[in-house]
């Protein structure tokens, strides 16, 4: 199998899977219980928290564990804004290229009377930092920005974003959707007030994520019940999965993974440009602003879905866009970048992990070249 859909989900580390199985079988008590068996289960929670915060050097933050980044981002956006006494006078700032977990949360805030500014991006996917500063007012409560875009891999300048926001209004909270970058690339994401992530994006299990938040921030709970996790998220704490997230963080060497992915990306780009020309790649290759694990390519005039299934016949797995929005006909991120309809429809997202190799990349490009040639031939335009 040649798996290149790692932006959608990754294969868990063997050690993570073994840890999870052991915790589920040996420490299955409720971590909130007062007895020793409950305390043994709670050790996994404390371990998970410690390793998660340590990975990016968070020192003034705490953690709410969730079912994944979608729930965590909803807590960050809705949980922050709905604490406002007058929602009609509350303002948030986000971008036109956010993941639906943020963009639809923002739409919900608008439906309740809140005001939302959606920052545009340039042709490469970066926001205008001057526009960000100008968008912030005395009513702004939150700025929510995606760190690494899930479709074209562009990386926003988080250091500058946090600095500009705090200079404009120190009381504004900065939420960083770090789902695609967490565990893959380095960065001072600890400067943000809130950071959200999912374990399955960096070799952990599905169904566990986290909202890392600066101590002292008060959020409105969006689930109610037994008051677990400081009352922010009620429900039995999933200690085996939290521990497995911690094990994944412990195993993650960001600098090593980032270096390997950069080398893989360089090899992939060289192979793609040799096979199809530089114009097939949806990025500005003169700017070092893209995550090393995502490459977006387009073949106008053919259907991305058809190419996905042709490659699948050779046990190669890629995607057309974000798996979270694959059922939608319009890829809003690519549209925001100014790509025309034919190019969007002919787009593939190739996403890698440290399990991939140069040999796998070679095989992918070889089979992709054959698929594209066949599809253009069937259209009668000679592969142009």
N, C-alpha and C positions, 0 to 999 in steps of 0.2 A: 504494500500500500504506500502511496505517495501523497501524504497529507499536507496540503497547503491552504488550509482554512483555519489557521490558528488564531485569527482575530475573532472568529466566532466561538471557538472553544479549543482548549489544548488537552493533550494527553497528560493525565496526572503522573507525577513522579512515582516510581515504584515504592519508594520509602513512604510517601504520603499515603498511598493506598493501603500499605501494610499497617501504618500507624492508625488509620481510620478503622480498619477492621478490628485491630486489637482493642481500641477504645470502646467500640460498639459492643464487643463481646465481654470485656473484662470490667469496664467502668460504666455500666449502663444506668447507674443510679441517677436520680434527679440532682443536679448540682446545687439546687436551692435547699435541699434537705439538710437537717441539722446533724444527722448521724455521720459516722466516719465514711460510710460508703458514698454518701452524697459529697462529702469533702474530697474524696478521691476523684470523683467526676469533675469537681470544680477546679482541680489542679490543671486540667486540660484547658479550661477557660483562661486561667491566669497565664499559662504558658503561651496560648495563642495570642493574648493581648501583648505580652512582653515581646514576642518575636515580631509581631506585626509592627509595633511602634519602633522597634529597633532597626528595621530594614531601611527606612529613610531618615532615621535620626529624629523622630518626633520626641520632644522633651516636655512640652507644655500641653499635650493633648490627651484625651481619653478616647474610648472606643464604644460604639454601639454595634453589636453584631446583628446582621440582618440576613435575609434569604439571598441577597445578591445586590449588585450595584443599582438596579432599578428601584428597589425598595429604599436603599440608602439615599439615593438622589432625591426621591420623593420626600423623605424625611428632612433632608437638608433644605429643599426649596419650600415645600408646603409647611413644614414644621417651623421654619424661621418666620415666614411671612404671616402665617395665620395667628401669631402671637400679637400682631399689631392690633391696637384697640380700634383703629379706623382703617379698614382695609382699602377703602376708597381713596385714601391719601397715602397709600403705600406703593412704592415703586421698586422694581427689580430690573437688572440689566443682564442680558444674555446674548447669544449670537444666533445667526441664521443657520449654523451648521451643527447644532447640538444634537445629541442622541435623543430619541423620543422620550426617554425617562426624564429629561430636563425640559424639552420643548413642550411636551404635553402637560407637565406640571405647571409650566409658565402659562399655558393656555387656561388651565383650571383657575389659576390666580386671576387672570383677566376676567373669566366668567363670573368671579365673585366681586368684581369691581376694582381690583388692583390694576396698576399701570405697569406695562412691560415694554422695555426698549430692546429691540432685536438688532444687534450690531451687524452690519454687513461685513463681508470679507473681500480681500482682493482676489485676483485670478489664481493665486497660489493657495488661498485658504486662510491667510492671516488677517486678524482684525487690525483696524487702524487704532493705534494706542492714543492718538489725539482725540479721536471720536469717543473712545472709552472714557477719557477724562472729562470730556464735555457732556457726556450722558449722565454723569452722577450729579444728583441734586441733594438738597436737604431732606427729601422724602425717601431717598434710596435706602433700602434695607439690605439688599443682597446683590452681589454680582456672581453669576454662575457661568463658568467657562469650561469647555472641554479641553483637556490637556493635549491628548493625541486624538486626532479625528479618526473615527472608525472606518471611514471609506477611502480616504486618500492619504492618511497617515501624517498630515501636517501637524507640527508641534507648535503650540502657542508659547510665547515668551512669558512664563509665569512670574519670574522675578520682576519684570517691568510692570506686568499687570497688577500685582499686589502693591507695588510701590505707588503706582499712579492712583489706584483706588484709595489707598490710605492717605495719600497727600490731598486728594479731593475731599474726602470725608472719612475720618478715622473710625467712625462708628459703623461703617458699611462692612458687612461680612463677605468674605470671598470663599465661594464654594468651587472646588476643583473636581470635575469628573475625570478621575485618573484611571478609569477602567482599562483603557487600551495601553497605557504606558507603564502602569504599575508592575514592577518586577522585571521589566524589559529594558528600560532606559533610566539613566541617572538624572537627577534634578532636585532642586531645593523645594520640593512640594510641601515640606514642613512649614513653609512660610504662609500657606493658606490657612484660613480659619477652619475650613471643613474639607475633607477629602473622601471620596467614595470609590469603591473598588469591588471586584468580584474575584474569588479565588480561581475559578475555572479558566480565567484568561491567562494565568501564568502557572499552569501545571498543578493547580489544586483541584478539589472536587467541586462539582456543581452544587448549587443550593446554599452557599455560604458567601457572604460579603460583609462589608463593614462601612460604617460612617465614622471616620476619625474626626474628632472635633476638639477645638481649643477649649480648655477648661474654663468654666464660667459662662459659656454660651448656653442659653436656655432655649429649648425647642418645645413646640407644642406636640405632644404625642399624637400619632395617627392610629395607634392601636391601644386598646385598653383591656385591663384584666388584673392579673396578679401583681403588677408593679415591678416585674423583673427589670434588670438593667437600669436601675435608678428611676424606674417609672417611665423611661423614654420608649421602651418597647416591651410590652407585656407578652408573656408566653414562656413556656418552658425553654430554658437556654440550651441550645444544641451543642453540648460540650464536645462530642466526638468530632463534629465538623469544625468547630472553632479550633480545637487542637490540631486538626489536619491542616487548617489554614496556617497555623503557627509553624507546623513542620515544613510546609511549603516555603514559608518565608525564611526559615532557618537554612534550607537547602539552596536558596536563591543567592547566587553571586552576581549581582547586577553588572559589575564592570566586565566580568568574563562573558556573560550572556550578551551584553551590548556589543562587545568587540566581535564575537562570533557572528551575530546578526548583521553587523555592518559589512563584514567580509562576504557573507552570503548574499546580501543585497547588492553589493558591487558586482559579484559574479553574475547574479540574475540580470541586472540591468545591462551588463555587457553582452550577455547571451541574447537578450530580447532585442537590443539595438542591432546586433549582427544579423538577426533573423528577420526583423521587421522594420528597422529604422527607428530613429529616436522619436519620431512622431507618435508612436504607439503608446508612449508612457505619459500618464496624466500628471505630470509635475514639471517643475522648473529645475532641471538637473544642475543649473548653475548656483542654486541656493541650497545650503545644507540645513534644511528646515523640516526634514521628514523622518519619521520613525523608521529604524532599520528593518522592521518586521513586516511592513505593508508596502506593496507596490500595486498601483492601479493602472491597468492597461486597457486600451480600447481598440476595437476593430470595426469602424463604421460600416454599416451596411449588412452586418450579420447580427444574429441574436446571441446575447451573452448566455441565456438559458440553454440554447442549443449547444454551445461550446462546453458548458458545464457538463452536460450529459454525454457528449462525445468523449471528453477527457475521463469521465467516470468509467467508461468502458475499458479504459486502460488502467483503472484503479488509481487515477489521479483525482484529487478532491480539491476544488477551488470554489469560489462563490462569485456571484455577480455584484453583491453589495453587502451591507450589513445583514446578518441573519435575522436580526430583530425587526427588520423592515422589509424582508425579502418578498412578503406578500403584497407590498405596495407597488403600483405601476410606476410611480415617479420617485426617483432617487433624489431627494431634496438637496442633499449635500452636493452632489455633482451638478445639479441644476444651479445651485447658488454659486458654483465656481464658473459658471458661464458655458458649460459644455452643451452642445446642441443635442437634439433628441436622438439622432442616429448614433452619435458617439456614446451617449448614455446607454442606449439599448445594446450596444456592442461592447460593454465594459465588463471586465473580470477583475476581481480583487484577489491577488496572490498574497497570502500572509504566512510567515515562517515562524519557526521556533528553534530553540537550540537542539532539537532532535533532528532537524533537516540537515542535509549534506549537499556539497557541490554536485555530486553524482545525481542526486535526486533532482536538483535544479536542471541539469543537463537533460535528463529524461523528460521533465515537464516541458521544456522549451521545444524539444524534438517533436513531441506529440502535439503540442499546441500549434507548431508550424504546419504539421500535416493536417490538423483539423481546420485551420484557417484557410489553407490552400484549397481544401476540398469544398468548403462552404462558398468561397469566392468563385470557384470553378462552376459550382452548381448554379450560381447566379449569372454566370456567363460573362464575367468581367475580367477573366484572366488572372485573378488574384490581386487586383489592384484596388 
